[in-house]
Amino acid sequence: MPKIVDHDQYRQELLSKCLDVIAEKGYASITMRQIAAGLQVSTGTLYHYFPSKERLFDQLVEYISYQDTAEETIATLKQLPTRAERLEAMFNFVAEREEYFLRQTLMLLDFSRQKSRVAINQHEALRRAGERYEKALMQVLEIDDPGLVILIMNLFDGLIVRRLYQGDRICFKRQTQVIQEMLTTYFTALTRSGELQNLTPQPRIGL
């Protein structure tokens, strides 16, 4: 009997390996033939699942954002009793997977520099991924302020980018400590002023 292939599962398996393959040469430079070779599949197989390099990029962005914001990850973080601990856990998560986030950032920058601002504004996969991360952060920190959430995401991204071209001169641990202290102070001030009173009460003093 012919082998039964779960095409959705196989597509996910291909996507799970794509970031490393693309990061090696850069999105702009790599060809579909080279991607196929890196994945150890035929070019025809790759085109069967992804009709173009940009369609592959779109699906990879969706795949990565779903993986990074998985429900079990959010649930694990929400078990921590204070916002300070959740912030620390999130920064530790990024620090432990820094190479992964560096590769992801490089791919996104390389893709984006080929596009106009209008094209980026209209790019649905990037928009959905951004909203997915923001929603996850809102859930973890139990806040309902899109502007604040975007600022926190900018701090994450800015730290990764600075590390790209400044290297270890930018101490990841120290910078994350500073960001955590700033955000903790901000949340404390909001709590005391009553602006966070509609959020789930925190069980201990502090955040």
Buried (B, 14 or more C-beta within 10 A) or exposed (E): EEEEEEEEEBBBEBBEBBBEBBBEBEBEEBEBEBBBBBBEBEBEBBBEBBEEBBEBBBBBBBBBBBEBBEEEBBEBBBEBEBBBBBBBBBBEBBBEEEEBBBBBBBBBEBBBEEBEEEEEEEBEBBEBBBEBBBBBBBBBBBBEBEEBBBEBBEBBBEBBBBBEEEEEEBEBEEBBEEBBEEBBEEBBEBBEEEEBEEBEEBEEEEB
